[in-house]
Amino acid sequence: MTNGRDLPPLQAAQNYSKLRRTQRVHIQMAVIVRGMSKGKLFEEETKTSTVNANGCLVSMDTPVMRGQQVSIVNSKTVEELTCTVAFISENKGSKSEVGLEFTEPSPLFWRIGFPPEDWSESSERKRSPAQAKPHPAGPPEKK
């Protein structure tokens, strides 16, 4: 897969779409991306621009590298999944569009009421919500 820097933008987008395994849904959903950047832990609140059964596209200020592992948290359900940075666009101001790929297909992570047909169990293994690691809602209670 290309990172969008080796080819003209239109050709890079066409090549990227050929590699997509499931249909994208254009939706803004609040998420938190966590990981390491320049040797330091980061946590960035952002929104998706598209999602699918295998990951999403988010806009990020924090610099990340292709192939890097990060976590994504669904802000509504506080579920957290491990992802790999699969795509990085050219910067748009201080932000980059970053494609995140789940380590396993996880269409239930998005809680979309009417997902595309190719998100079904017959086309990909689903990860159950019980397998997603919950993120604590706040600091531990003091005793």
C-alpha positions in Angstrom: 0.0 0.0 0.0 1.2 3.5 -0.7 1.5 6.2 1.9 0.1 8.8 -0.6 3.6 10.4 -1.0 5.0 8.2 -3.8 2.2 8.7 -6.3 0.1 11.7 -7.5 -2.9 12.1 -5.1 -5.6 10.8 -7.5 -3.6 7.7 -8.4 -2.7 7.1 -4.7 -6.4 7.3 -3.8 -7.4 4.9 -6.6 -4.7 2.4 -5.6 -5.8 2.7 -1.9 -9.5 2.0 -2.8 -8.6 -1.2 -4.7 -7.0 -2.5 -1.5 -10.1 -1.8 0.7 -11.7 -5.0 1.9 -15.1 -3.6 3.1 -17.2 -0.6 2.1 -16.5 2.7 3.8 -19.1 4.7 5.6 -18.6 8.5 5.7 -19.4 9.4 9.3 -17.8 11.6 11.9 -17.4 9.8 15.2 -15.5 11.0 18.2 -12.5 8.8 19.0 -9.3 8.9 21.0 -6.0 7.7 19.5 -3.2 6.7 21.9 0.4 5.6 21.3 3.9 6.8 21.2 5.3 9.7 19.2 8.9 10.8 19.2 9.5 8.6 22.3 6.6 10.0 24.3 3.1 8.8 25.1 0.3 10.7 23.4 -3.4 10.8 23.6 -5.3 12.8 20.9 -9.0 13.4 20.7 -10.2 13.5 17.1 -13.0 12.4 14.8 -13.3 9.9 12.0 -14.1 11.0 8.5 -14.8 7.4 7.3 -15.0 4.0 9.0 -15.3 0.4 7.8 -15.1 -3.1 9.3 -11.3 -3.0 9.2 -10.5 0.5 10.6 -11.0 4.2 9.9 -9.6 7.4 8.6 -8.9 10.2 11.2 -7.3 13.6 11.1 -4.3 13.9 13.5 -2.0 16.6 14.8 0.4 14.1 16.4 3.0 12.7 14.0 2.9 8.9 13.6 4.7 6.5 11.3 3.3 3.9 8.8 3.4 0.5 10.4 3.3 1.9 14.0 0.9 0.4 16.5 -1.6 2.7 18.2 -4.9 2.2 20.1 -8.2 3.7 19.2 -11.0 4.3 21.7 -14.6 4.7 20.7 -15.6 7.8 22.8 -19.2 6.7 23.2 -18.6 3.1 24.3 -15.0 3.5 25.7 -14.0 0.3 23.9 -10.4 0.3 22.9 -8.7 -1.7 20.0 -5.2 -2.0 18.8 -4.5 -0.7 15.3 -1.7 -0.3 12.9 -1.1 3.0 11.0 -1.7 1.9 7.4 -1.8 5.2 5.6 -0.6 8.8 6.1 -1.6 11.6 3.7 0.2 14.8 3.0 -0.2 17.3 5.8 -3.1 19.7 5.6 -1.9 22.6 7.7 -0.8 21.0 11.0 -2.9 17.8 10.5 -2.5 14.6 8.5 -5.2 12.2 7.4 -4.2 8.9 9.0 -5.7 5.5 8.1 -5.9 3.1 11.0 -6.3 -0.7 10.5 -7.7 -2.9 13.3 -5.5 -5.9 14.1 -8.7 -8.0 13.5 -11.9 -6.9 11.6 -14.2 -5.3 14.1 -17.4 -4.0 12.5 -19.2 -3.9 15.9 -16.7 -1.4 17.3 -18.6 1.4 15.4 -22.1 0.5 16.6 -23.6 1.5 13.2 -27.3 0.6 13.0 -27.3 -0.2 9.3 -23.8 -1.3 8.3 -23.0 -2.2 4.6 -23.6 -5.9 3.6 -19.9 -6.7 3.2 -19.5 -6.1 7.0 -21.4 -9.2 7.8 -20.1 -12.3 9.6 -20.0 -14.2 6.3 -17.5 -11.9 4.7 -15.2 -11.4 7.7 -14.6 -12.7 11.2 -16.2 -10.4 13.6 -14.7 -9.4 16.9 -17.3 -9.5 19.7 -17.7 -6.5 22.0 -16.6 -8.7 24.9 -13.2 -9.0 23.2 -12.7 -5.3 23.0 -10.7 -3.9 25.9 -12.7 -1.3 27.9 -11.1 1.9 28.7 -11.7 3.2 32.3 -14.0 6.2 32.4 -11.9 8.1 34.8 -9.2 7.8 37.5 -9.6 4.9 40.0 -11.6 5.7 43.1 -9.7 6.5 46.2 -10.4 4.2 49.2 
